[in-house]
């Protein structure tokens, strides 16, 4: 039976993955903090993405752009004028909703918050950019925006990247970082929040080759999803119709996932044409024309944009990893995270804590393994409870140091997914876990 969102969030809070933001002050709606284990999972996903799409490719470079940019950037990209959602407000409780997400029948709709039947459903546009000011005095400060997407920095830096690197079309500029959108109705845990992390790149291509590269990155995104251990049965493509596409897009595909709250977006793939480069060239006067070094052809490149929501990736990875099973009357909760993503790859246990020599040997093994892996040390309670604790946080392997270890320098390795145990030499632990960690995500 699939896990519910309430069950998952309770486990994640209890085990230190994700906490409600500002909880000691009553919290802030739809604000979440990543705890000690959650931040490790998030970092592992982020680093795996960068390795796959930047470090392992010769046609990709990265940047780390500023959060606050010249406001003219957002005017040129038309985010100031067009980056908005349709908003309706309940006449009784004044709760606000996105007009495209309510059930309206002949102009009337029922408020999900108070049950009021509203007869006025004429929406007004609500801009999603967060506004702030810079300057020593508010009255004289300049109004700026927190970035609503990473893409604009990659377009603005396009001519500088060309000058400072050896890239040639086709090539990509990648970035990761936090974005901000003043969402009307955030919710469903970390699925939709007002501040979130994304990973994306703008891939610059010859105008005549956009379809080829669109299909290429479409398959590459499916490959990435499979590498995360996500069952393709729960992943679906949704072709966005013209009237629903963003103002810059000529074609968009959403990769949707079957969440506990319904089928919703996970990632997006957009064909942005030359919309952004052309607009920034016209607005700033900067030259965005690319000259092919072999043919001398001059053109403004077109852009394919794969966008990966990092927080949504974390959520989907956790939903896929969650397993419950009952064996011999005992219920076990297990996060079957891929070893490359798990916060800890191995945990080291001394069988008992009242024998100093055992504790010291376990500490020595722990220190040696930390040079190669992400490692936990646990000497609390009985060994069975320690196994179950590591199962709940997704640790793939547990190494138990016992009295036999002192005699023959061997330890017991327990596999999280099968619970099978194997006795191996201490010197073999590193190659053993290294090899086992290459296994495909279950």
N, C-alpha and C positions, 0 to 999 in steps of 0.2 A: 504494500500500500504506500503511495507517495507520501512524503513528509509534508506536514502543514507548515505554513510560515511561522505560526506561533510556536510550534515545537522546535523548529530550527533556531529561531531567535532566542528562545530560552536557553538552549544548549550553548549557543555562541556567547551569550552574556555570561553564563556560569563558568565557561571554560576560558574566558579571556580573549575571545576573538573580536567581538564588536559590542560596544557599550552604547547606551543612550547618551547623547551629548548633554553636558551640563546637568547631569541627573541630580546632584545634591541641591540644585536650585529649582527643582521641579522640571528640568529638561527644557528643550526647545523643540517644537514640533518638527519631525523629520530631520533631526540632526543626530549624527552618529559618529562615534569615535572608534577607531581601530585599536584594539588592545594589544598586549604583548604577542599573542599568537596571530591575531588578524593582520597586524602590520607585516609579519614575516610572510604570511601567505600572499599578501598583496605585493610585497617586494619581489617575491619569487616569480609571480606572474609577470610583473613589469619587466624584470630582468630577462626572463625567457623570451618575451615578446621582442625586446631590443636585440637580443642575440639572434633571433630568427630573421627579423626583418631589416636589421641594420648591419650587425657585425658579420653575418654570414653571407652578405651580398656585396657585390662590387658596384652596384648602381644606386646605393642609398647612402645619404649622409644625414646627420642629426643636428638639431639645434635645441637650445633651451631658452625659449622666448620669455619676455617680460609679461607679467599679468596685466599691467596698465600700459596702454599704448596711446599715441596721439589720437584724440577723438576723431580726427579727419579720416583715420583708417576705417572706422565704423560707419562713417557717412558715405565714404566711397564704396564700401561693400554693401551698402543699403540695409545694414542691420538696424540703423537708427530709424529708418522709415518703414521697413518691412519685416523685421524680426519680431513677430508678434503672434499671439494666440487669441482666438475669439473668446470673450469672457461674458458670462451672465451672472447675475447676483440675485439671491433669494430675497423676495420682498419682505419676508418676516424676520429671518435670523441673519440676513446679510452675508451668509456664506457664499463664497464665489466658486464657480465651476467653469471648466472649459466647455464652451458651447458644443464642441464636436464630440464630447464624451457624456452627454446627457441624452435621455430618451424624451424627445419632444414630439408631441402629437398635436397637429393643427395649432402650433404656436404655444402649447401649454406643456409644462413639465413639473414633476414632483421633486421637491428638494430631498436629497438623501440625508441631510442633517436633521431637519425638523419635520419633514413630511408635508410642508406647505405646498399647495398646488399653485404654481405661478403661471399667470396668463401672458406675461410680458417676457418673451424670450428673445427679443432683439439683441444680438450680441454687440459688444463694442470691442475694438482691438486693444490688446494689452501688450505693451512692449516688454520683452523678456530680459533686456539688458539691465544690469544693476548700475545705477548711477552713483558716483561719489565725487568728491572735489579734492583738488590739490592746491596747496598754497597756505601761507601762514594765517590768513584771516578768511573765514568762510565767505564774507561779503565780496571779497575780491578774488576768491579762488576760481580756478578754471574747472568746469565740469568735465569729468572723464568717465570712462566706463570700465568695469571689470570685464575681462574678456569672456564672451559667450561661446567661443570656440578657439581652437588652436590654429586653425587654418590660415587666418589672415596674416599672422607673423611669418608663415612660410612663403606667402605670396609677396609680402613686403620685403623679405630678405632674399628673394629670388635672384636679383641682379648681383648681390654681394656674394651669394653662394657660387654663382657662375664665375666670378672674378677670383675667388679665393680657393677654389678646388679644381679638380680636373674632370668633373662630371660632364657628360654629354647626354643629350636627349636620346633615348628615354632614361630618365633618372628620377629619384624621389628625394624629398626632404621630410624627415620624420621628427616627431616631437611627442613628448609625454608631459602631462601636467594637469593642474586644476583649472576648471572652468566654472562659470557662475551663470545661472539662469534663474530669474525671478519667476519660478514656476507657479502657476495658479493653483494647481492641485498636486503637490508632491505626495508621495506615499508608497506603500508596499515595501517597507523596510528600506534597503539601500537601492531599490530599483529606480526610484525617481527622487532626487534630492536637489536642493538649490545650489549646492556646491558639490562637485564631483570630479573625478579624474578620468581623463580619456587618453588613449594612445592612437595616434593616426599619422598618416603621411599623405602628402600630395605628390602624385606621380605624374611627371610632365612628359607628354607624348606628342608626336606629330599629329596634327588634326586628322589625317587620313587613317590613323591607326588606333583611334580610341576604342573601337569595338573589340579589337584583338586584345588590348590590355584590360579592358573591362572584364572580359571573360577570363583572362589570366588571373586577375586579382580575385575574381569571384571564386574560383577554385582554390586559390591560396587561402582564402578566409575559411572555406570549408575544411581545409587541411589543418589549419590552426585550431579550429573547434574540435576536431578529432583528437589532436594532440593533447588537449585539455582533459580528455577522458569523457567528453560529452557524447551521449548516444544520439546519433544522427536522426533517429526516429522522432526525437523531440525538437528537431530544428527544421524550420520551414522558410522558404523564400516567399516574399511578398513584393510583387511589382507595384510600386507606388504610381497611381494614375496622375496625369499631368496637373489636374486641379489641386492635388494634395502635395505636390512636390515643393521643396524649398525654392525660393525665387532664383537661385543660381543654378539649379539643376535641370538638365535635359533628360536624365534618366537616373532613377534611384531604385535600388533593391534593399529592402529591409530583411535581415536575417532574424527571424522570430523564434522564440523558444516557448515551450509549454510550461509556464510557471504555475505554481499552485493557485494563483489568482487569474489565470487565463493566458491565452497566447498573446505575447507582447514582444516588442522589439528587443533584440540583443545587440546587433551591430547594424551598420549601414554602409552601403557602397553607392557612391554618387559619381556621375559624370558632370563635372562643373563647366565644361567647355573652356573657353578663354575668358569667361565672364570676369573673374577676379583680377587677373593680370591686366586685362584691357582697361578695366575701371580704375585700377590704381595708376596705370600709366597716364590715363587721361586726367585724373585728379591731381597727381603729384608732379607730372612732367618727367618722371623717371623712365628710362628706356627699359622696357620689358621684352624687347624683340630678341629672339634667339637667332644666331647665325650658325648654320650647320658648317662645321669645320671641313667637311669633305666636299659638299656640293655648293656651298656659299648661299644656300637657300635661306631666306629670311622669313620668319613667321613668329607669331605669338603662340607658344605651346598650349595645348589643351590639357586638361587635368582630370585624372581619375583619383577619387578620394575614398580609401577604405578607412572607416572609423570604428574603433573598438572601445566601448565603454569599460573602463577598468573595474569600477564598482559592480557593474552588472556581470562582468566576468567572474569576479569573486563570488557573487551570489549564485550563479549557475554552477560553478565548480563545486560549491558546498552542497547545493541541491542534488547534484549528481553523485556526490561522494557519500551522502547520508544513507546508512543502512541500519536496519534493525533486524535482529534474529533471536530466536529462542532455542537454546540447546540444553538438553537435560534439565529443563525447567528453569533455566537461567536466561534472562533477557540481556542481550548485549547490543549496545549502540556503538556503531563504528563509522568513522569518516574514512572511506577508502580513497584518500587523496593520492594522486600520482606522486611517487617519491621525489620527483623534481620540484613539486609544489608544496609538499608537506612542511609545516613550520619546523618540525624536527624530523630528521631522516632516521635517527636511531636514538634509543634511550638505554642508559646503562644502569643496572640495578645491582647492588650487593644483596645477596639473599637474606641476610640478617644484618642488623645495624649494631649489634652488641659485640662484634668481633673486630677489633681495630685492624688486624691484618687484612681481613676481607674488604673493609671500607677503603683502606689504602690502595689495595690492588684495583678495586673498582675505580677509584679516583685516577689512578695512573692510566687505566684504559680509557676513561673519559677524556683525560687531557690529550692522549695520543689521537683519539678519534676526532677531536675538535679541530685538528689541523686539516682534516679532509671533509668533514660533514658538519651539519647542524645537529647538535647533540644535547640531550637532556639527561640530567642525573636525578634519580629518585630513590630515596631510601625510606619513604613513609609507608606505614601500614604493611599488610601482608602482600605477598607477591601477586596474588590474584587480583587484588584491588588496583595494584600498580599497572598490571596488564590492561585492565578495563579502562583505567584513566587514560593511558596512552592510546587505546583504541578510539576513545571519544575525541581526541584531538588529532587523530590521523597519523600517528607515528608508525611508519611501515615495519620497523624492526626493533626488538628489545633484546639486549644482551645481558644475561644474568650471570653474575660472578658468585660462585658458591665454593664449598670446601674442596671440591675436586679441582677447581681452578688453581688452588694453591699447590696441588700435587703435580698436575700435568700441563698447566698453562692452557687450559681450554675453557670455553664459555658456551652457554646455551643461547642460541639465537632463535627467537620466536618470530614467526611471520604473522603480521597483523591480519591479513585477509583469510588465511587458512587456519590460523592458530597452531600450525605444525611447529615442532621444535627440532633443532638440529645442533649437535655438539660439534664445535669446530675449534681449531687452534687460535689462540689470540692473534698470532701473526697473520692469520688468514681472514680476519674480520674485515679489514679494509677492502681487499679485492673481492670478498664475498658480497658485501653490501654494494660495492661499485657495480658489479656485474648484475646483481639482482635488481638494482635501481633502473636498469635499462629496459625492464619489462614494460610492455604497453600498459597504458592506464586501463584498469578493469571497469 
